[in-house]
């Protein structure tokens, strides 16, 4: 029986399957080493696993409160104060979410209406723009400077209009590994002062930052904190991307609106894992070691590729490394990424797909949240190309 296409009126007619799903499927089909999708190939803490099991056995298996269990929200408040010396009320200003993507979609849904404009910096993580479009908003695109992927604030000012409702920032930045500086946050303060522009700050890699840099979270800046929703992720911090557990920080009046939408998207989030994470967070060593842990992996990955024909500028944050293949091929990024997967059995992500109009810079993104064995196998292949 044929489907009547008249029944379908797509909200996202120009949007296809996520590049992460496409490249991971291609990696599986061709038995390639998957350095495309951003997830570790090593397990999370045995202690954390044990805490989850204990939570299940204790009977924490029914609905959690809509904003998240209080012990976890209190642990998040304590961590945030310890890291940034700022306070969020766990009762009214912290909400636990089903991962960062849900949090981002909910935040955009709560505040973006038909005709609102949202400034997005490209290359941009691929969930931002679809969420804007589905809520009737209009994305306004700023392009990060190539090669360092910094923000051009003079150009950003030109994008602001009376219809600008939100600016989305992401630091440490996926897919490029760049990080925002103190000066960047001061510039953001300047261009949004005396406006009703909100900041959606994607900080899921806040603990994965290198070379002794300090993460410039928006909550460090009082004039930004009062108008910002901050997104974070336990999946990135605790090597548990499949658990889909994150949280949002925001002032009470913004959080009240966020929760109105959150309750009808997921209501509550995985109960036993919330109890486990709340207990696990009591020891700060479970997250403050991450910069050193992942910097060792970054340095190892870059070192074993030093004899390759790829150009390497070490990542400043996240667990992604960009490799420039301009000395190898002049193919378009997506074409080269597909060929690399099929012929050479190493999967990556073309950075060009993170622009609304594909921008070709002969750059691919590789995930180094992998064991040394996995990285060695990939490097052996990449060094021969």
Helices and strands as residue ranges (DSSP letters): G 5-7, H 19-29, E 33-34, H 46-57, H 70-84, E 94-97, H 100-111, E 117-122, H 128-134, E 138-143, H 153-159, E 164-170, H 182-192, E 198-202, G 218-220, H 222-225, E 228-233, H 234-237, G 241-243, E 246-250, H 252-265, H 271-280, H 285-288, H 290-304, E 311-312, E 320-324, H 333-344, E 346-347, E 349-350, G 351-354, E 363-367, H 372-382
